[in-house]
């Protein structure tokens, strides 16, 4: 994968709204071949509507959230914290009581 120097002005990207089980997420997304970069804002009370097995690099920019594993484990992240997981290495979903803003990076490099 080769990506030339690219400047991203997030204010120019369209906002995509997705509903969760509760609350919603607002995402701005840039796609390259084999790489997706997103700024995602979860509303207060947001809970994801599915268990995800995709790999991610998730960095909490603002607020806090819980990453819940399908096996019952829970991890709490606050601003400045990051988690990394490869595809098929966990079944996880996010939720937040007070809202959060995340930088999420997905890509082919996270495949098994």
KOLSE-103061 format. One record per atom (N, C-alpha, C): residue number from 1; x negated, y, z negated; atom name. Coordinates in steps of 0.05 Angstrom, whole numbers, padded with zeros to 5 digits. Atoms other than C-alpha are relative to their C-alpha. Layout:
// residues N
<dogu pos="NUM" px="X" py="Y" pz="Z" site="CA"/>
...
This chain:
// residues 112
<dogu pos="1" px="-00017" py="-00023" pz="00000" site="N"/>
<dogu pos="1" px="00000" py="00000" pz="00000" site="CA"/>
<dogu pos="1" px="-00018" py="00025" pz="00000" site="C"/>
<dogu pos="2" px="00015" py="-00025" pz="-00002" site="N"/>
<dogu pos="2" px="-00028" py="00067" pz="00020" site="CA"/>
<dogu pos="2" px="00020" py="00024" pz="-00002" site="C"/>
<dogu pos="3" px="-00017" py="-00024" pz="00003" site="N"/>
<dogu pos="3" px="00005" py="00132" pz="-00004" site="CA"/>
<dogu pos="3" px="-00018" py="00024" pz="00001" site="C"/>
<dogu pos="4" px="00016" py="-00024" pz="-00001" site="N"/>
<dogu pos="4" px="-00025" py="00198" pz="00017" site="CA"/>
<dogu pos="4" px="00007" py="00018" pz="-00023" site="C"/>
<dogu pos="5" px="-00006" py="-00020" pz="00021" site="N"/>
<dogu pos="5" px="-00029" py="00256" pz="-00032" site="CA"/>
<dogu pos="5" px="00029" py="00010" pz="00005" site="C"/>
<dogu pos="6" px="-00028" py="-00008" pz="-00002" site="N"/>
<dogu pos="6" px="00044" py="00271" pz="-00045" site="CA"/>
<dogu pos="6" px="00009" py="00017" pz="-00024" site="C"/>
<dogu pos="7" px="-00011" py="-00017" pz="00021" site="N"/>
<dogu pos="7" px="00074" py="00328" pz="-00085" site="CA"/>
<dogu pos="7" px="00030" py="-00004" pz="-00002" site="C"/>
<dogu pos="8" px="-00028" py="00005" pz="00004" site="N"/>
<dogu pos="8" px="00142" py="00314" pz="-00115" site="CA"/>
<dogu pos="8" px="00012" py="00023" pz="-00015" site="C"/>
<dogu pos="9" px="-00015" py="-00020" pz="00014" site="N"/>
<dogu pos="9" px="00188" py="00371" pz="-00132" site="CA"/>
<dogu pos="9" px="00027" py="-00012" pz="-00008" site="C"/>
<dogu pos="10" px="-00024" py="00015" pz="00009" site="N"/>
<dogu pos="10" px="00241" py="00335" pz="-00174" site="CA"/>
<dogu pos="10" px="00025" py="00017" pz="00003" site="C"/>
<dogu pos="11" px="-00024" py="-00017" pz="-00002" site="N"/>
<dogu pos="11" px="00287" py="00396" pz="-00170" site="CA"/>
<dogu pos="11" px="00013" py="-00001" pz="00028" site="C"/>
<dogu pos="12" px="-00011" py="00002" pz="-00027" site="N"/>
<dogu pos="12" px="00296" py="00383" pz="-00095" site="CA"/>
<dogu pos="12" px="00013" py="-00026" pz="00006" site="C"/>
<dogu pos="13" px="-00011" py="00026" pz="-00005" site="N"/>
<dogu pos="13" px="00318" py="00311" pz="-00101" site="CA"/>
<dogu pos="13" px="00029" py="-00002" pz="-00009" site="C"/>
<dogu pos="14" px="-00028" py="00005" pz="00007" site="N"/>
<dogu pos="14" px="00391" py="00289" pz="-00102" site="CA"/>
<dogu pos="14" px="00002" py="-00016" pz="-00026" site="C"/>
<dogu pos="15" px="-00005" py="00014" pz="00025" site="N"/>
<dogu pos="15" px="00419" py="00266" pz="-00169" site="CA"/>
<dogu pos="15" px="00020" py="-00022" pz="00006" site="C"/>
<dogu pos="16" px="-00018" py="00024" pz="-00003" site="N"/>
<dogu pos="16" px="00450" py="00196" pz="-00169" site="CA"/>
<dogu pos="16" px="00010" py="-00007" pz="-00028" site="C"/>
<dogu pos="17" px="-00012" py="00006" pz="00025" site="N"/>
<dogu pos="17" px="00499" py="00181" pz="-00225" site="CA"/>
<dogu pos="17" px="00009" py="-00029" pz="00001" site="C"/>
<dogu pos="18" px="-00009" py="00027" pz="00003" site="N"/>
<dogu pos="18" px="00511" py="00110" pz="-00249" site="CA"/>
<dogu pos="18" px="00012" py="-00003" pz="-00028" site="C"/>
<dogu pos="19" px="-00014" py="00005" pz="00025" site="N"/>
<dogu pos="19" px="00560" py="00088" pz="-00302" site="CA"/>
<dogu pos="19" px="-00012" py="-00024" pz="-00014" site="C"/>
<dogu pos="20" px="00008" py="00022" pz="00016" site="N"/>
<dogu pos="20" px="00538" py="00043" pz="-00359" site="CA"/>
<dogu pos="20" px="00024" py="-00013" pz="-00012" site="C"/>
<dogu pos="21" px="-00023" py="00011" pz="00015" site="N"/>
<dogu pos="21" px="00581" py="00000" pz="-00404" site="CA"/>
<dogu pos="21" px="00013" py="00023" pz="-00015" site="C"/>
<dogu pos="22" px="-00009" py="-00025" pz="00011" site="N"/>
<dogu pos="22" px="00585" py="00065" pz="-00442" site="CA"/>
<dogu pos="22" px="-00020" py="00021" pz="00010" site="C"/>
<dogu pos="23" px="00017" py="-00022" pz="-00010" site="N"/>
<dogu pos="23" px="00557" py="00132" pz="-00420" site="CA"/>
<dogu pos="23" px="-00008" py="-00003" pz="00029" site="C"/>
<dogu pos="24" px="00009" py="00001" pz="-00028" site="N"/>
<dogu pos="24" px="00520" py="00144" pz="-00355" site="CA"/>
<dogu pos="24" px="-00029" py="00007" pz="00001" site="C"/>
<dogu pos="25" px="00027" py="-00008" pz="-00005" site="N"/>
<dogu pos="25" px="00452" py="00152" pz="-00325" site="CA"/>
<dogu pos="25" px="00000" py="00018" pz="00025" site="C"/>
<dogu pos="26" px="00003" py="-00018" pz="-00023" site="N"/>
<dogu pos="26" px="00431" py="00208" pz="-00278" site="CA"/>
<dogu pos="26" px="-00029" py="-00003" pz="00009" site="C"/>
<dogu pos="27" px="00027" py="00006" pz="-00010" site="N"/>
<dogu pos="27" px="00372" py="00191" pz="-00233" site="CA"/>
<dogu pos="27" px="-00008" py="00016" pz="00024" site="C"/>
<dogu pos="28" px="00012" py="-00012" pz="-00024" site="N"/>
<dogu pos="28" px="00327" py="00226" pz="-00184" site="CA"/>
<dogu pos="28" px="-00022" py="-00020" pz="00008" site="C"/>
<dogu pos="29" px="00017" py="00023" pz="-00009" site="N"/>
<dogu pos="29" px="00289" py="00175" pz="-00142" site="CA"/>
<dogu pos="29" px="-00016" py="00008" pz="00024" site="C"/>
<dogu pos="30" px="00017" py="-00002" pz="-00024" site="N"/>
<dogu pos="30" px="00231" py="00176" pz="-00094" site="CA"/>
<dogu pos="30" px="-00009" py="-00029" pz="00006" site="C"/>
<dogu pos="31" px="00008" py="00027" pz="-00008" site="N"/>
<dogu pos="31" px="00217" py="00112" pz="-00054" site="CA"/>
<dogu pos="31" px="-00023" py="00001" pz="00020" site="C"/>
<dogu pos="32" px="00021" py="00005" pz="-00019" site="N"/>
<dogu pos="32" px="00153" py="00092" pz="-00020" site="CA"/>
<dogu pos="32" px="00002" py="-00030" pz="00006" site="C"/>
<dogu pos="33" px="00001" py="00028" pz="-00006" site="N"/>
<dogu pos="33" px="00140" py="00024" pz="00012" site="CA"/>
<dogu pos="33" px="-00012" py="-00015" pz="-00024" site="C"/>
<dogu pos="34" px="00010" py="00015" pz="00022" site="N"/>
<dogu pos="34" px="00134" py="-00022" pz="-00048" site="CA"/>
<dogu pos="34" px="-00003" py="00015" pz="-00026" site="C"/>
<dogu pos="35" px="00003" py="-00016" pz="00024" site="N"/>
<dogu pos="35" px="00139" py="00033" pz="-00100" site="CA"/>
<dogu pos="35" px="00024" py="00019" pz="-00003" site="C"/>
<dogu pos="36" px="-00022" py="-00018" pz="00006" site="N"/>
<dogu pos="36" px="00197" py="00070" pz="-00133" site="CA"/>
<dogu pos="36" px="-00006" py="00015" pz="-00025" site="C"/>
<dogu pos="37" px="00005" py="-00017" pz="00024" site="N"/>
<dogu pos="37" px="00189" py="00129" pz="-00181" site="CA"/>
<dogu pos="37" px="00026" py="00015" pz="-00006" site="C"/>
<dogu pos="38" px="-00026" py="-00012" pz="00008" site="N"/>
<dogu pos="38" px="00249" py="00155" pz="-00220" site="CA"/>
<dogu pos="38" px="-00003" py="00017" pz="-00025" site="C"/>
<dogu pos="39" px="-00006" py="-00014" pz="00025" site="N"/>
<dogu pos="39" px="00266" py="00208" pz="-00271" site="CA"/>
<dogu pos="39" px="00029" py="-00007" pz="-00006" site="C"/>
<dogu pos="40" px="-00027" py="00010" pz="00008" site="N"/>
<dogu pos="40" px="00326" py="00180" pz="-00309" site="CA"/>
<dogu pos="40" px="00008" py="00013" pz="-00026" site="C"/>
<dogu pos="41" px="-00012" py="-00011" pz="00025" site="N"/>
<dogu pos="41" px="00369" py="00215" pz="-00360" site="CA"/>
<dogu pos="41" px="00023" py="-00017" pz="-00008" site="C"/>
<dogu pos="42" px="-00023" py="00015" pz="00011" site="N"/>
<dogu pos="42" px="00414" py="00172" pz="-00403" site="CA"/>
<dogu pos="42" px="00015" py="00019" pz="-00018" site="C"/>
<dogu pos="43" px="-00018" py="-00016" pz="00017" site="N"/>
<dogu pos="43" px="00473" py="00207" pz="-00435" site="CA"/>
<dogu pos="43" px="00000" py="-00011" pz="-00028" site="C"/>
<dogu pos="44" px="-00004" py="00011" pz="00026" site="N"/>
<dogu pos="44" px="00485" py="00202" pz="-00509" site="CA"/>
<dogu pos="44" px="00021" py="-00023" pz="00001" site="C"/>
<dogu pos="45" px="-00018" py="00023" pz="00000" site="N"/>
<dogu pos="45" px="00518" py="00134" pz="-00523" site="CA"/>
<dogu pos="45" px="-00003" py="-00019" pz="00023" site="C"/>
<dogu pos="46" px="00004" py="00017" pz="-00024" site="N"/>
<dogu pos="46" px="00491" py="00102" pz="-00459" site="CA"/>
<dogu pos="46" px="-00008" py="-00028" pz="-00008" site="C"/>
<dogu pos="47" px="00008" py="00028" pz="00001" site="N"/>
<dogu pos="47" px="00487" py="00026" pz="-00455" site="CA"/>
<dogu pos="47" px="00000" py="-00011" pz="00029" site="C"/>
<dogu pos="48" px="00002" py="00011" pz="-00027" site="N"/>
<dogu pos="48" px="00463" py="-00008" pz="-00391" site="CA"/>
<dogu pos="48" px="00022" py="-00021" pz="00004" site="C"/>
<dogu pos="49" px="-00022" py="00018" pz="-00007" site="N"/>
<dogu pos="49" px="00516" py="-00049" pz="-00355" site="CA"/>
<dogu pos="49" px="-00010" py="-00028" pz="00009" site="C"/>
<dogu pos="50" px="00011" py="00026" pz="-00008" site="N"/>
<dogu pos="50" px="00469" py="-00109" pz="-00341" site="CA"/>
<dogu pos="50" px="-00026" py="-00006" pz="-00014" site="C"/>
<dogu pos="51" px="00026" py="00009" pz="00009" site="N"/>
<dogu pos="51" px="00410" py="-00149" pz="-00365" site="CA"/>
<dogu pos="51" px="-00019" py="00001" pz="00024" site="C"/>
<dogu pos="52" px="00018" py="-00004" pz="-00022" site="N"/>
<dogu pos="52" px="00350" py="-00131" pz="-00322" site="CA"/>
<dogu pos="52" px="-00025" py="-00018" pz="-00003" site="C"/>
<dogu pos="53" px="00024" py="00016" pz="00000" site="N"/>
<dogu pos="53" px="00293" py="-00178" pz="-00303" site="CA"/>
<dogu pos="53" px="-00022" py="00011" pz="00018" site="C"/>
<dogu pos="54" px="00020" py="-00013" pz="-00016" site="N"/>
<dogu pos="54" px="00256" py="-00129" pz="-00259" site="CA"/>
<dogu pos="54" px="-00023" py="00011" pz="-00017" site="C"/>
<dogu pos="55" px="00023" py="-00012" pz="00013" site="N"/>
<dogu pos="55" px="00187" py="-00104" pz="-00277" site="CA"/>
<dogu pos="55" px="00002" py="00030" pz="00001" site="C"/>
<dogu pos="56" px="00000" py="-00030" pz="00002" site="N"/>
<dogu pos="56" px="00179" py="-00031" pz="-00298" site="CA"/>
<dogu pos="56" px="-00024" py="00009" pz="-00016" site="C"/>
<dogu pos="57" px="00015" py="-00016" pz="00018" site="N"/>
<dogu pos="57" px="00133" py="00019" pz="-00327" site="CA"/>
<dogu pos="57" px="00019" py="00022" pz="-00009" site="C"/>
<dogu pos="58" px="-00020" py="-00019" pz="00010" site="N"/>
<dogu pos="58" px="00179" py="00061" pz="-00371" site="CA"/>
<dogu pos="58" px="-00014" py="00018" pz="-00021" site="C"/>
<dogu pos="59" px="00012" py="-00019" pz="00018" site="N"/>
<dogu pos="59" px="00153" py="00124" pz="-00405" site="CA"/>
<dogu pos="59" px="00022" py="00019" pz="-00010" site="C"/>
<dogu pos="60" px="-00020" py="-00018" pz="00012" site="N"/>
<dogu pos="60" px="00198" py="00163" pz="-00452" site="CA"/>
<dogu pos="60" px="-00010" py="00028" pz="-00001" site="C"/>
<dogu pos="61" px="00007" py="-00028" pz="-00002" site="N"/>
<dogu pos="61" px="00193" py="00237" pz="-00436" site="CA"/>
<dogu pos="61" px="00012" py="00017" pz="-00023" site="C"/>
<dogu pos="62" px="-00015" py="-00017" pz="00019" site="N"/>
<dogu pos="62" px="00245" py="00263" pz="-00485" site="CA"/>
<dogu pos="62" px="00021" py="-00018" pz="-00013" site="C"/>
<dogu pos="63" px="-00020" py="00015" pz="00014" site="N"/>
<dogu pos="63" px="00291" py="00235" pz="-00538" site="CA"/>
<dogu pos="63" px="-00010" py="-00027" pz="-00009" site="C"/>
<dogu pos="64" px="00008" py="00027" pz="00009" site="N"/>
<dogu pos="64" px="00291" py="00161" pz="-00558" site="CA"/>
<dogu pos="64" px="00021" py="-00020" pz="00011" site="C"/>
<dogu pos="65" px="-00018" py="00020" pz="-00009" site="N"/>
<dogu pos="65" px="00322" py="00096" pz="-00536" site="CA"/>
<dogu pos="65" px="-00009" py="-00027" pz="-00011" site="C"/>
<dogu pos="66" px="00005" py="00027" pz="00008" site="N"/>
<dogu pos="66" px="00325" py="00022" pz="-00552" site="CA"/>
<dogu pos="66" px="-00001" py="-00018" pz="00025" site="C"/>
<dogu pos="67" px="00001" py="00021" pz="-00021" site="N"/>
<dogu pos="67" px="00302" py="-00033" pz="-00505" site="CA"/>
<dogu pos="67" px="00006" py="-00026" pz="-00013" site="C"/>
<dogu pos="68" px="-00010" py="00025" pz="00012" site="N"/>
<dogu pos="68" px="00341" py="-00095" pz="-00524" site="CA"/>
<dogu pos="68" px="-00006" py="-00023" pz="00018" site="C"/>
<dogu pos="69" px="00005" py="00025" pz="-00015" site="N"/>
<dogu pos="69" px="00319" py="-00164" pz="-00503" site="CA"/>
<dogu pos="69" px="00024" py="-00018" pz="-00003" site="C"/>
<dogu pos="70" px="-00023" py="00018" pz="00001" site="N"/>
<dogu pos="70" px="00371" py="-00216" pz="-00486" site="CA"/>
<dogu pos="70" px="-00003" py="-00020" pz="-00023" site="C"/>
<dogu pos="71" px="00004" py="00018" pz="00022" site="N"/>
<dogu pos="71" px="00340" py="-00260" pz="-00540" site="CA"/>
<dogu pos="71" px="00005" py="00013" pz="-00028" site="C"/>
<dogu pos="72" px="-00007" py="-00013" pz="00025" site="N"/>
<dogu pos="72" px="00359" py="-00208" pz="-00593" site="CA"/>
<dogu pos="72" px="-00021" py="00019" pz="-00010" site="C"/>
<dogu pos="73" px="00021" py="-00019" pz="00008" site="N"/>
<dogu pos="73" px="00292" py="-00172" pz="-00601" site="CA"/>
<dogu pos="73" px="00007" py="00028" pz="00008" site="C"/>
<dogu pos="74" px="-00005" py="-00028" pz="-00007" site="N"/>
<dogu pos="74" px="00296" py="-00096" pz="-00602" site="CA"/>
<dogu pos="74" px="-00026" py="00016" pz="-00004" site="C"/>
<dogu pos="75" px="00023" py="-00018" pz="00001" site="N"/>
<dogu pos="75" px="00243" py="-00044" pz="-00588" site="CA"/>
<dogu pos="75" px="00010" py="00028" pz="00002" site="C"/>
<dogu pos="76" px="-00008" py="-00027" pz="00001" site="N"/>
<dogu pos="76" px="00251" py="00029" pz="-00605" site="CA"/>
<dogu pos="76" px="-00022" py="00018" pz="00011" site="C"/>
<dogu pos="77" px="00020" py="-00018" pz="-00012" site="N"/>
<dogu pos="77" px="00215" py="00081" pz="-00562" site="CA"/>
<dogu pos="77" px="00009" py="00028" pz="-00004" site="C"/>
<dogu pos="78" px="-00005" py="-00029" pz="00003" site="N"/>
<dogu pos="78" px="00209" py="00155" pz="-00575" site="CA"/>
<dogu pos="78" px="-00018" py="00014" pz="00020" site="C"/>
<dogu pos="79" px="00016" py="-00017" pz="-00019" site="N"/>
<dogu pos="79" px="00179" py="00212" pz="-00534" site="CA"/>
<dogu pos="79" px="-00029" py="-00006" pz="-00003" site="C"/>
<dogu pos="80" px="00029" py="00006" pz="-00001" site="N"/>
<dogu pos="80" px="00108" py="00195" pz="-00513" site="CA"/>
<dogu pos="80" px="-00006" py="-00029" pz="00000" site="C"/>
<dogu pos="81" px="00004" py="00029" pz="00000" site="N"/>
<dogu pos="81" px="00117" py="00119" pz="-00517" site="CA"/>
<dogu pos="81" px="00006" py="-00012" pz="00028" site="C"/>
<dogu pos="82" px="-00003" py="00014" pz="-00026" site="N"/>
<dogu pos="82" px="00113" py="00071" pz="-00457" site="CA"/>
<dogu pos="82" px="00002" py="-00030" pz="-00005" site="C"/>
<dogu pos="83" px="00002" py="00029" pz="-00002" site="N"/>
<dogu pos="83" px="00129" py="-00001" pz="-00443" site="CA"/>
<dogu pos="83" px="-00005" py="-00009" pz="00028" site="C"/>
<dogu pos="84" px="00006" py="00011" pz="-00026" site="N"/>
<dogu pos="84" px="00105" py="-00044" pz="-00386" site="CA"/>
<dogu pos="84" px="00008" py="-00029" pz="00000" site="C"/>
<dogu pos="85" px="-00007" py="00029" pz="-00003" site="N"/>
<dogu pos="85" px="00134" py="-00111" pz="-00362" site="CA"/>
<dogu pos="85" px="00001" py="-00007" pz="00029" site="C"/>
<dogu pos="86" px="00000" py="00010" pz="-00027" site="N"/>
<dogu pos="86" px="00126" py="-00152" pz="-00299" site="CA"/>
<dogu pos="86" px="00027" py="-00013" pz="00006" site="C"/>
<dogu pos="87" px="-00024" py="00013" pz="-00009" site="N"/>
<dogu pos="87" px="00184" py="-00181" pz="-00258" site="CA"/>
<dogu pos="87" px="00002" py="-00028" pz="-00014" site="C"/>
<dogu pos="88" px="-00007" py="00026" pz="00011" site="N"/>
<dogu pos="88" px="00218" py="-00242" pz="-00291" site="CA"/>
<dogu pos="88" px="-00014" py="-00006" pz="-00026" site="C"/>
<dogu pos="89" px="00014" py="00005" pz="00025" site="N"/>
<dogu pos="89" px="00179" py="-00233" pz="-00356" site="CA"/>
<dogu pos="89" px="00018" py="00005" pz="-00025" site="C"/>
<dogu pos="90" px="-00019" py="-00005" pz="00022" site="N"/>
<dogu pos="90" px="00239" py="-00210" pz="-00398" site="CA"/>
<dogu pos="90" px="00027" py="00006" pz="00012" site="C"/>
<dogu pos="91" px="-00027" py="-00009" pz="-00007" site="N"/>
<dogu pos="91" px="00313" py="-00198" pz="-00395" site="CA"/>
<dogu pos="91" px="00007" py="00022" pz="-00019" site="C"/>
<dogu pos="92" px="-00003" py="-00023" pz="00017" site="N"/>
<dogu pos="92" px="00324" py="-00129" pz="-00422" site="CA"/>
<dogu pos="92" px="00021" py="00020" pz="00009" site="C"/>
<dogu pos="93" px="-00018" py="-00022" pz="-00007" site="N"/>
<dogu pos="93" px="00372" py="-00071" pz="-00424" site="CA"/>
<dogu pos="93" px="-00005" py="00023" pz="-00019" site="C"/>
<dogu pos="94" px="00005" py="-00024" pz="00016" site="N"/>
<dogu pos="94" px="00369" py="00000" pz="-00450" site="CA"/>
<dogu pos="94" px="00026" py="00011" pz="-00011" site="C"/>
<dogu pos="95" px="-00023" py="-00015" pz="00012" site="N"/>
<dogu pos="95" px="00415" py="00039" pz="-00496" site="CA"/>
<dogu pos="95" px="-00012" py="00023" pz="-00016" site="C"/>
<dogu pos="96" px="00009" py="-00022" pz="00016" site="N"/>
<dogu pos="96" px="00410" py="00105" pz="-00532" site="CA"/>
<dogu pos="96" px="00024" py="00013" pz="-00014" site="C"/>
<dogu pos="97" px="-00021" py="-00013" pz="00016" site="N"/>
<dogu pos="97" px="00450" py="00138" pz="-00587" site="CA"/>
<dogu pos="97" px="00002" py="00029" pz="00008" site="C"/>
<dogu pos="98" px="00000" py="-00029" pz="-00003" site="N"/>
<dogu pos="98" px="00429" py="00210" pz="-00574" site="CA"/>
<dogu pos="98" px="-00008" py="00010" pz="00028" site="C"/>
<dogu pos="99" px="00009" py="-00008" pz="-00027" site="N"/>
<dogu pos="99" px="00406" py="00210" pz="-00501" site="CA"/>
<dogu pos="99" px="-00030" py="-00001" pz="00002" site="C"/>
<dogu pos="100" px="00029" py="00001" pz="-00004" site="N"/>
<dogu pos="100" px="00337" py="00205" pz="-00470" site="CA"/>
<dogu pos="100" px="-00006" py="00007" pz="00029" site="C"/>
<dogu pos="101" px="00010" py="-00005" pz="-00027" site="N"/>
<dogu pos="101" px="00297" py="00224" pz="-00408" site="CA"/>
<dogu pos="101" px="-00025" py="-00018" pz="00003" site="C"/>
<dogu pos="102" px="00021" py="00019" pz="-00005" site="N"/>
<dogu pos="102" px="00251" py="00171" pz="-00378" site="CA"/>
<dogu pos="102" px="-00013" py="00004" pz="00027" site="C"/>
<dogu pos="103" px="00014" py="00003" pz="-00026" site="N"/>
<dogu pos="103" px="00199" py="00166" pz="-00323" site="CA"/>
<dogu pos="103" px="-00003" py="-00030" pz="00004" site="C"/>
<dogu pos="104" px="00001" py="00029" pz="-00005" site="N"/>
<dogu pos="104" px="00207" py="00096" pz="-00292" site="CA"/>
<dogu pos="104" px="-00014" py="-00005" pz="00026" site="C"/>
<dogu pos="105" px="00015" py="00007" pz="-00024" site="N"/>
<dogu pos="105" px="00159" py="00066" pz="-00242" site="CA"/>
<dogu pos="105" px="00005" py="-00030" pz="00005" site="C"/>
<dogu pos="106" px="-00005" py="00028" pz="-00008" site="N"/>
<dogu pos="106" px="00178" py="00001" pz="-00205" site="CA"/>
<dogu pos="106" px="-00017" py="-00004" pz="00025" site="C"/>
<dogu pos="107" px="00015" py="00005" pz="-00025" site="N"/>
<dogu pos="107" px="00136" py="-00032" pz="-00152" site="CA"/>
<dogu pos="107" px="-00008" py="-00029" pz="00003" site="C"/>
<dogu pos="108" px="00009" py="00027" pz="-00007" site="N"/>
<dogu pos="108" px="00111" py="-00094" pz="-00117" site="CA"/>
<dogu pos="108" px="-00023" py="-00010" pz="-00018" site="C"/>
<dogu pos="109" px="00023" py="00008" pz="00016" site="N"/>
<dogu pos="109" px="00049" py="-00093" pz="-00162" site="CA"/>
<dogu pos="109" px="00009" py="-00013" pz="-00026" site="C"/>
<dogu pos="110" px="-00011" py="00012" pz="00024" site="N"/>
<dogu pos="110" px="00095" py="-00116" pz="-00219" site="CA"/>
<dogu pos="110" px="00012" py="-00028" pz="00004" site="C"/>
<dogu pos="111" px="-00011" py="00027" pz="-00006" site="N"/>
<dogu pos="111" px="00116" py="-00180" pz="-00184" site="CA"/>
<dogu pos="111" px="-00019" py="-00021" pz="-00011" site="C"/>
<dogu pos="112" px="00017" py="00022" pz="00010" site="N"/>
<dogu pos="112" px="00091" py="-00247" pz="-00210" site="CA"/>
<dogu pos="112" px="-00020" py="-00008" pz="00021" site="C"/>
